[in-house]
């Protein structure tokens, strides 16, 4: 009886390891099969972002890449291993084909489009984008040091959170100063601001 218990204790981790290994192998084989047939796909799991539908649509429309939601919040380790192995090959194939990170670029565009079409107020957009960054006091001199190409994350960390976002095709972040003036930062992407204007 003791030997059987010990054997079971040894066998269980080995079985779990074999299942995880099999999941990774299945992901690799699945990606190779799809790529061999001219299909690039991205497997997703977890709670999808609000802009999921726009992201899925843009990936397909622009690049012919399919986004497949294979699980929501409850994803097993083997399913995650499967998805990671699959995506490792499919993402590399997409980058080799299009010569850039089309997934990050498309996610940025999808988020901007969604924020500008969903019923969010200009203030609510700021909360959605930057609530995770501690707010800091703003000083007009800070904005004079900003350079094109900086990320909005860096801008917010240095100069504080904007008061509102009023853009449409691009982001337009507005800061109101105590003296009545404003600073406006225009950006097509959160990764790179374009210019700062004072009014």
C-alpha positions as CSV (number, residue, x, y, z in Angstrom):
1,X,0.0,0.0,0.0
2,X,2.8,2.4,0.9
3,X,4.6,1.6,-2.4
4,X,1.4,2.4,-4.3
5,X,1.1,5.7,-2.5
6,X,4.7,6.7,-3.2
7,X,4.3,5.6,-6.9
8,X,1.2,7.8,-7.1
9,X,3.0,10.8,-5.6
10,X,5.8,10.4,-8.2
11,X,3.5,9.7,-11.1
12,X,1.2,12.6,-10.7
13,X,3.8,15.4,-11.3
14,X,5.2,13.4,-14.2
15,X,1.8,13.1,-15.7
16,X,1.1,16.8,-15.3
17,X,4.5,17.6,-16.9
18,X,3.7,15.3,-19.8
19,X,0.3,17.0,-20.3
20,X,2.0,20.4,-20.3
21,X,4.6,19.2,-22.8
22,X,1.9,17.7,-25.0
23,X,0.0,21.0,-24.9
24,X,3.1,23.0,-26.0
25,X,3.8,20.5,-28.8
26,X,0.2,20.7,-30.0
27,X,0.4,24.4,-30.1
28,X,3.6,24.3,-32.1
29,X,2.1,21.7,-34.5
30,X,-1.1,23.6,-34.8
31,X,0.7,26.8,-35.7
32,X,2.9,25.0,-38.3
33,X,-0.1,23.5,-39.9
34,X,-1.9,26.8,-40.2
35,X,1.1,28.7,-41.4
36,X,1.8,26.0,-44.0
37,X,-1.7,26.6,-45.3
38,X,-1.2,30.4,-45.5
39,X,-3.2,31.2,-42.3
40,X,-1.8,33.5,-39.5
41,X,-3.8,33.5,-36.3
42,X,-3.5,34.8,-32.8
43,X,-4.9,32.8,-29.9
44,X,-6.3,34.8,-27.0
45,X,-7.4,33.9,-23.5
46,X,-8.5,35.9,-20.4
47,X,-10.9,38.7,-20.0
48,X,-10.9,40.5,-23.4
49,X,-10.4,44.3,-23.5
50,X,-13.3,46.6,-24.4
51,X,-11.8,47.2,-27.8
52,X,-11.6,43.4,-28.6
53,X,-14.1,43.6,-31.5
54,X,-12.4,46.5,-33.2
55,X,-9.0,44.8,-32.7
56,X,-10.2,41.6,-34.2
57,X,-11.8,43.5,-37.2
58,X,-8.6,45.6,-37.9
59,X,-6.3,42.6,-37.7
60,X,-8.4,40.7,-40.2
61,X,-9.0,43.7,-42.5
62,X,-5.5,45.0,-42.6
63,X,-3.4,41.9,-42.4
64,X,-5.7,38.8,-42.9
65,X,-4.8,37.7,-39.3
66,X,-7.5,35.9,-37.4
67,X,-7.9,36.5,-33.6
68,X,-9.3,33.4,-31.9
69,X,-10.6,33.7,-28.3
70,X,-10.0,30.2,-26.9
71,X,-10.8,30.9,-23.2
72,X,-12.0,33.6,-20.9
73,X,-10.9,34.1,-17.3
74,X,-10.5,30.5,-16.4
75,X,-7.6,29.1,-18.5
76,X,-5.7,26.0,-17.5
77,X,-2.0,25.8,-17.6
78,X,-2.0,23.4,-20.5
79,X,-4.3,25.8,-22.4
80,X,-1.9,28.7,-21.7
81,X,1.1,26.6,-22.8
82,X,-0.8,25.6,-26.0
83,X,-1.6,29.3,-26.8
84,X,2.0,30.5,-26.0
85,X,3.5,27.8,-28.2
86,X,1.1,28.6,-31.0
87,X,1.5,32.4,-30.8
88,X,5.3,32.2,-30.6
89,X,5.3,30.9,-34.2
90,X,2.4,32.9,-35.6
91,X,3.7,36.2,-34.2
92,X,7.2,35.6,-35.6
93,X,5.6,34.8,-39.0
94,X,3.6,38.0,-38.9
95,X,6.6,40.1,-38.0
96,X,8.6,38.4,-40.8
97,X,5.9,39.1,-43.3
98,X,5.0,42.6,-42.4
99,X,8.4,43.8,-40.9
100,X,6.9,45.3,-37.8
101,X,4.9,44.5,-34.7
102,X,1.4,44.6,-36.3
103,X,-0.2,43.3,-33.1
104,X,0.8,46.2,-30.8
105,X,0.2,48.7,-33.6
106,X,-3.3,47.4,-34.3
107,X,-4.1,47.2,-30.6
108,X,-3.2,50.9,-30.2
109,X,-5.4,51.9,-33.1
110,X,-8.3,49.7,-31.9
111,X,-8.1,51.2,-28.5
112,X,-8.1,54.8,-29.8
113,X,-11.0,54.1,-32.2
114,X,-13.0,52.4,-29.4
115,X,-12.4,55.2,-26.9
116,X,-13.6,57.8,-29.5
117,X,-16.8,55.8,-30.5
118,X,-17.8,54.4,-27.1
119,X,-20.0,56.6,-24.9
120,X,-17.1,57.9,-22.8
121,X,-16.7,61.5,-21.6
122,X,-13.4,63.2,-22.3
123,X,-12.6,62.9,-18.5
124,X,-13.5,59.2,-18.4
125,X,-11.1,58.5,-21.3
126,X,-8.3,59.8,-19.1
127,X,-9.3,57.6,-16.2
128,X,-9.3,54.6,-18.5
129,X,-5.9,55.3,-19.9
130,X,-3.9,56.6,-17.0
131,X,-5.6,55.9,-13.6
132,X,-2.8,53.4,-12.9
133,X,-0.2,56.2,-13.0
134,X,0.0,58.3,-9.8
135,X,-0.9,61.8,-10.5
136,X,1.7,64.5,-10.1
137,X,1.5,68.3,-9.8
138,X,1.7,70.1,-13.1
139,X,4.0,72.9,-14.0
140,X,4.0,74.8,-17.3
141,X,7.8,74.5,-17.5
142,X,7.4,70.7,-17.7
143,X,5.6,70.9,-21.0
144,X,8.3,73.0,-22.5
145,X,10.7,70.1,-22.1
146,X,8.5,67.5,-24.0
147,X,9.9,66.2,-27.3
148,X,8.1,64.5,-30.2
149,X,8.5,60.8,-30.0
150,X,8.0,60.6,-26.2
151,X,5.4,58.2,-25.0
152,X,2.3,59.5,-23.2
153,X,3.1,57.3,-20.3
154,X,6.4,59.2,-19.8
155,X,4.6,62.5,-20.3
156,X,2.0,61.7,-17.6
157,X,4.7,60.5,-15.2
158,X,6.6,63.8,-15.6
159,X,3.8,66.4,-16.1
160,X,0.7,64.8,-14.5
161,X,-2.5,63.4,-15.9
162,X,-4.4,65.4,-18.6
163,X,-7.7,66.8,-17.7
164,X,-9.5,65.5,-20.8
165,X,-9.0,63.8,-24.1
166,X,-10.9,65.5,-27.0
167,X,-9.5,63.9,-30.1
168,X,-11.2,61.9,-32.9
169,X,-8.8,60.6,-35.5
170,X,-5.8,61.3,-33.2
171,X,-5.5,61.6,-29.4
172,X,-5.7,65.2,-28.2
173,X,-4.8,65.5,-24.5
174,X,-5.7,68.8,-22.8
175,X,-4.1,70.2,-19.6
176,X,-5.8,73.2,-18.0
177,X,-3.5,75.6,-16.0
178,X,-4.6,77.7,-13.0
179,X,-4.0,80.9,-15.0
180,X,-6.5,79.9,-17.6
181,X,-4.1,78.7,-20.3
182,X,-4.0,75.2,-21.7
183,X,-1.5,72.8,-23.2
184,X,-2.6,70.3,-25.9
185,X,-0.7,67.2,-26.8
186,X,-1.5,65.5,-30.1
187,X,-0.6,61.9,-30.7
188,X,-1.6,59.2,-33.2
189,X,-0.4,56.6,-30.7
190,X,0.2,56.5,-27.0
191,X,3.7,55.3,-27.9
192,X,4.7,58.6,-29.5
193,X,3.5,62.1,-29.1
194,X,3.6,64.4,-32.1
195,X,3.5,68.0,-30.8
196,X,2.6,70.2,-27.9
197,X,0.6,73.4,-28.4
198,X,-0.1,76.2,-25.8
199,X,-3.3,78.2,-25.8
